[in-house]
Amino acid sequence: MDASIQQGRYLIQLADSLIEGIDDAQIAVEPQPGLKTAGWLIGHLTTTADFGRHLCGRKAICPREWRSLFTPGTQPSTDASTYPPIAMLREKFNAVYTDLCVAAAEADPSLLAAVNPYEPARNPFYTAGEFVAYMLSGHLAYHVGQLSAWRAAVGLARNARPDNLAA
């Protein structure tokens, strides 16, 4: 789990640098058909990581109504009013992921050894711990890549990487 937490911390900083500079009018922009919107990407990452926190024994941080907007299988909206304000999405993103790193490190081993309750992801992530590790690494990295592509597609200049992030 330690390696996944380390990767997660790196990716959280990278994601936050990509979120910076996005405004409320832009969060529902779909620059090309099929590309996810920034609002959906940030909300999806946040709610799924909040589920990861739940697997570690924590109570939800995200509002319950976000589930119907952002859980797997939902579709992005091109109506900006559908999404919470970007400041709230960013705040919750950082709060949820910061705590997920702590929760994963401190979780009761029996919680992490339990069968992953999200059945569609049991193969290949059979245990809750395997799924949490994936949320901190592969899942987060995949959607951070989409967010980076979204920025390029809408013409937002890339923000400078935080000083502590390697090239």
C-alpha positions as CSV (number, residue, x, y, z in Angstrom):
1,M,0.0,0.0,0.0
2,D,2.9,2.4,0.7
3,A,3.9,2.6,-3.0
4,S,0.3,3.4,-4.0
5,I,0.0,6.1,-1.3
6,Q,3.3,7.6,-2.5
7,Q,2.0,7.5,-6.1
8,G,-1.3,9.0,-5.0
9,R,0.4,11.9,-3.3
10,Y,2.4,12.7,-6.4
11,L,-0.8,12.5,-8.6
12,I,-2.8,14.6,-6.2
13,Q,-0.4,17.5,-6.6
14,L,-0.3,17.0,-10.3
15,A,-4.1,17.0,-10.5
16,D,-4.4,20.1,-8.3
17,S,-2.0,21.9,-10.7
18,L,-4.2,20.9,-13.6
19,I,-7.4,22.1,-11.8
20,E,-5.9,25.5,-11.0
21,G,-7.1,28.0,-13.5
22,I,-10.3,26.2,-14.5
23,D,-13.3,28.4,-13.9
24,D,-17.0,27.6,-13.5
25,A,-17.9,28.5,-17.1
26,Q,-15.4,26.0,-18.4
27,I,-16.2,22.9,-16.3
28,A,-18.9,21.7,-18.7
29,V,-17.0,22.3,-21.9
30,E,-16.7,19.2,-24.1
31,P,-14.0,20.2,-26.5
32,Q,-14.5,17.2,-28.7
33,P,-17.3,14.6,-28.8
34,G,-16.5,11.9,-26.3
35,L,-14.1,13.8,-24.1
36,K,-15.1,14.0,-20.5
37,T,-15.7,17.5,-19.1
38,A,-13.4,18.8,-16.4
39,G,-16.4,19.0,-13.9
40,W,-17.2,15.4,-14.4
41,L,-13.6,14.2,-14.2
42,I,-12.9,16.1,-10.9
43,G,-16.2,15.0,-9.4
44,H,-15.8,11.4,-10.5
45,L,-12.3,11.2,-9.0
46,T,-13.5,12.8,-5.8
47,T,-16.6,10.5,-5.3
48,T,-14.7,7.3,-6.2
49,A,-11.9,8.3,-3.8
50,D,-14.6,9.0,-1.1
51,F,-15.8,5.4,-1.7
52,G,-12.1,4.3,-1.2
53,R,-12.2,6.1,2.1
54,H,-15.4,4.2,3.0
55,L,-13.6,0.9,2.3
56,C,-11.0,2.1,4.9
57,G,-13.7,2.7,7.5
58,R,-14.2,6.5,7.0
59,K,-17.4,8.5,6.7
60,A,-18.3,10.3,3.5
61,I,-17.0,13.8,2.8
62,C,-18.8,14.3,-0.5
63,P,-22.5,15.2,-0.5
64,R,-24.7,12.2,-1.2
65,E,-26.2,13.9,-4.3
66,W,-22.9,13.8,-6.0
67,R,-23.1,10.1,-6.5
68,S,-25.8,10.4,-9.2
69,L,-23.6,12.9,-11.1
70,F,-20.2,11.2,-10.9
71,T,-20.3,7.5,-10.1
72,P,-19.0,5.0,-12.7
73,G,-21.4,4.8,-15.6
74,T,-22.7,8.4,-15.4
75,Q,-22.3,10.7,-18.3
76,P,-20.8,14.2,-18.3
77,S,-23.1,17.1,-18.7
78,T,-22.4,20.1,-21.0
79,D,-24.6,22.3,-18.7
80,A,-22.3,24.1,-16.2
81,S,-25.2,24.5,-13.7
82,T,-25.2,20.7,-13.3
83,Y,-21.9,20.8,-11.5
84,P,-20.9,22.2,-8.1
85,P,-18.7,25.3,-8.4
86,I,-15.1,24.5,-9.3
87,A,-13.8,25.9,-6.0
88,M,-16.0,23.3,-4.1
89,L,-14.9,20.5,-6.4
90,R,-11.3,21.4,-5.9
91,E,-11.7,21.7,-2.1
92,K,-13.4,18.3,-1.9
93,F,-10.9,16.7,-4.3
94,N,-8.0,17.7,-2.1
95,A,-9.8,16.9,1.2
96,V,-10.9,13.4,0.0
97,Y,-7.6,12.4,-1.5
98,T,-5.5,13.8,1.4
99,D,-7.6,11.8,3.8
100,L,-7.6,8.7,1.6
101,C,-3.8,8.6,1.8
102,V,-4.0,8.6,5.6
103,A,-7.0,6.3,5.7
104,A,-5.3,3.7,3.5
105,A,-2.2,3.8,5.7
106,E,-4.2,3.5,9.0
107,A,-7.0,1.1,7.9
108,D,-7.7,-2.0,9.9
109,P,-6.1,-4.8,7.9
110,S,-9.3,-6.8,8.1
111,L,-11.1,-4.0,6.2
112,L,-8.5,-4.1,3.4
113,A,-8.6,-7.9,3.3
114,A,-12.4,-7.9,2.8
115,V,-13.9,-8.8,-0.6
116,N,-14.2,-5.7,-2.8
117,P,-17.9,-4.7,-2.5
118,Y,-17.8,-3.1,-6.0
119,E,-18.5,-6.2,-8.0
120,P,-17.6,-4.8,-11.5
121,A,-14.0,-4.2,-10.2
122,R,-13.5,-7.5,-8.4
123,N,-11.6,-8.9,-11.3
124,P,-8.7,-7.9,-11.0
125,F,-9.2,-6.1,-7.7
126,Y,-10.6,-8.8,-5.5
127,T,-10.0,-7.2,-2.1
128,A,-10.9,-3.8,-0.8
129,G,-7.2,-3.1,-0.3
130,E,-6.3,-3.9,-3.9
131,F,-9.1,-1.6,-5.0
132,V,-8.0,1.2,-2.7
133,A,-4.4,0.9,-4.0
134,Y,-5.8,1.1,-7.6
135,M,-7.8,4.2,-6.7
136,L,-4.6,5.9,-5.4
137,S,-2.5,4.9,-8.5
138,G,-3.9,3.7,-11.8
139,H,-7.4,5.1,-11.6
140,L,-6.2,8.5,-10.4
141,A,-3.4,8.5,-13.1
142,Y,-5.8,7.6,-15.9
143,H,-8.2,10.5,-15.1
144,V,-5.4,13.0,-14.4
145,G,-4.2,12.2,-18.0
146,Q,-7.7,12.9,-19.3
147,L,-7.8,16.2,-17.4
148,S,-4.4,17.1,-18.9
149,A,-5.8,16.3,-22.4
150,W,-8.9,18.3,-21.6
151,R,-6.8,21.4,-20.8
152,A,-4.9,21.0,-24.0
153,A,-8.1,20.5,-26.1
154,V,-9.8,23.7,-24.6
155,G,-6.6,25.7,-25.1
156,L,-5.7,26.3,-21.5
157,A,-2.0,26.8,-21.0
158,R,-0.4,24.2,-19.0
159,N,0.4,25.4,-15.5
160,A,3.9,25.0,-14.2
161,R,4.4,21.8,-12.3
162,P,4.8,22.1,-8.6
163,D,8.6,22.4,-7.7
164,N,8.6,19.0,-6.0
165,L,7.2,17.1,-9.0
166,A,9.8,15.4,-11.3
167,A,9.4,15.8,-15.0
